Amino acid sequence: MPIYEYGCRKCGHEFEELVFSDATPKCPDCGSDDVEKLMSKCCHTGGGCGCSSYGAESSGGGGGCAGCSGGHCASCGH
């Protein structure tokens, strides 16, 4: 059963939910059912990059770590 990330359109809260069916979950903060599924963020950890946590954003689109600018990082070479 997959875990999805959602964002509440009413209060802006982002949360994860283990989904058992096609039902859309309610926001745990405000109770609204006006939520949208979000694109999950991930972190490329190959190539010697010091980034080891999921959820760090890569601005280059081709991997790297959160410190990469435009996909070029002096610390990991991506």
C-alpha positions in Angstrom: 0.0 0.0 0.0 1.6 3.3 -1.1 2.2 6.4 0.9 1.2 9.5 -0.9 1.9 13.2 -0.1 -1.1 15.6 -0.1 -1.6 19.3 0.3 -4.7 20.9 1.7 -6.1 23.7 -0.5 -8.0 25.2 2.5 -5.2 25.6 5.1 -2.0 24.8 3.1 -0.9 21.9 5.4 1.1 19.2 3.7 0.9 15.6 4.9 1.6 12.0 4.0 -1.1 9.3 4.0 -1.1 5.5 3.7 -3.7 4.9 1.1 -5.8 1.7 1.2 -8.3 2.6 -1.6 -9.1 5.3 -4.1 -10.7 7.5 -1.4 -9.1 10.9 -0.9 -8.0 11.5 2.7 -9.0 14.5 4.8 -6.6 17.1 6.1 -5.4 16.1 9.6 -5.2 19.8 10.6 -8.5 21.3 9.5 -10.5 18.2 8.5 -11.1 19.5 4.9 -11.5 17.0 2.1 -10.3 19.6 -0.5 -6.8 18.1 -0.8 -4.6 17.4 -3.8 -2.0 14.8 -4.4 1.5 16.3 -4.5 4.6 15.3 -6.5 7.0 13.6 -4.2 10.5 15.0 -3.8 13.5 12.8 -3.8 17.2 13.0 -3.5 19.8 11.5 -5.8 22.5 10.0 -3.6 24.8 8.4 -6.1 28.1 10.0 -7.3 29.6 10.8 -3.9 27.1 13.6 -3.0 26.9 14.3 0.7 23.2 14.3 0.6 21.7 11.4 2.4 18.2 12.3 3.3 15.1 11.9 1.2 13.1 15.1 0.5 16.2 17.3 -0.2 15.4 19.2 -3.4 17.7 19.1 -6.4 17.4 22.2 -8.5 19.2 20.7 -11.5 16.7 18.1 -12.3 19.5 15.6 -13.0 20.4 14.6 -9.4 22.8 16.2 -6.9 22.2 17.5 -3.5 20.3 20.4 -2.0 23.3 22.7 -2.3 23.5 22.2 -6.1 22.8 25.2 -8.2 21.6 24.6 -11.7 22.7 20.9 -11.5 26.4 21.8 -10.9 27.8 21.2 -7.4 31.5 21.7 -6.4 31.1 19.1 -3.6 29.7 16.2 -5.6 30.5 17.2 -9.2 26.9 16.9 -10.5 
